Amino acid sequence: MDNETFTVSCPTCKKSVEWGEHSPYRPFCSKRCQLIELGEWADEEKRIPSNEDISDSDEWSEEPRH
């Protein structure tokens, strides 16, 4: 395995984080930044874009829509 190390920017605070076993919260620099990001997802401040418009009131079924 390569002994080469590389760094990434923390998605929350942009601090440089060395990628490796000694960085348990990678890509985050700390547990705090990890929890901030999780909170943003939980509050729906962040989301994965979709082409489908599905609301919470739509019924889910095993049957495919036609």
URTASUL-V322371 format. One record per pair of residues at least 4 apart in sequence whose C-alpha atoms are under 6 Angstrom apart, sorted by the first residue. I is the first residue (numbers start at 1). J is the second residue. If there is no record, write none. Layout:
I|J ; I|J
This chain:
6|18 ; 6|19 ; 7|17 ; 7|18 ; 7|19 ; 8|16 ; 8|17 ; 9|14 ; 9|15 ; 9|16 ; 9|17 ; 10|14 ; 10|15 ; 10|27 ; 10|28 ; 10|29 ; 12|33 ; 17|29 ; 25|30 ; 28|34 ; 40|45 ; 40|46 ; 41|45 ; 41|46
